[in-house]
Amino acid sequence: MFAGTRATLNFYLNNFTDVSSLQSAIRDIRYLSGHTNTTGGLRLMRTACFNRAHGDRDNAPNVAILITDGVPTREVELLHGEVATINRLGIRIIGVGVTNAVRFSHPYAPCRAV
């Protein structure tokens, strides 16, 4: 999934039956420049990925890995509510910052530094 200016979905995890094909699909994801739409990416993850049609299982924990290059710049005012909804659903978010522009002190940061 890529958030950029608008969220887009690259693939569902249940499309893969082996690690090497999943790794290949991840390597094929292209970086699209634009804004940092963390809210849109998380919303798409919640609605499109964590459901039975795409492999969600009741007996498996739901964990999202949020990879970001900076501070949210789109739909920022909706981020806190989206994170709260995700937390209520029991989905755990693990954040990974890939630049020094990532700040955990941002008022809408969906994660806490560990």
C-alpha positions, 0 to 999 in steps of 0.5 A: 500500500502507498499513501502519498497524495492519495492512498493506493493498494499495491497488493493483498498479503493473501495473494502470496503463498511463499516468502520469496514472491512476497519479497519480490512484490515489495521490491516492485513497489514504486515510490510516488512523490507527493504529500504524506497522506498517513490518514488515507493510507491507514484508512485504506489499510483498515477498510481494504486489508483487515477483512475476511475477503483478503485473508484476515483471520479471527485467531491471528493478531492484526498488525500494521507496519506504517512506513513513513518519510515524514510528517502527515500533510494531508487529512491531518485533522482526521488522523487522530480519529483514524488511529483511534478507530484502528486501536478500537479494532485491536489493530496494532500499528508499528511505525518505521520512519525512513528520514530524519523528517519523522517526528514522534512529537507531532500532535497527530503522530499515530505511534510512540517511540519505543 
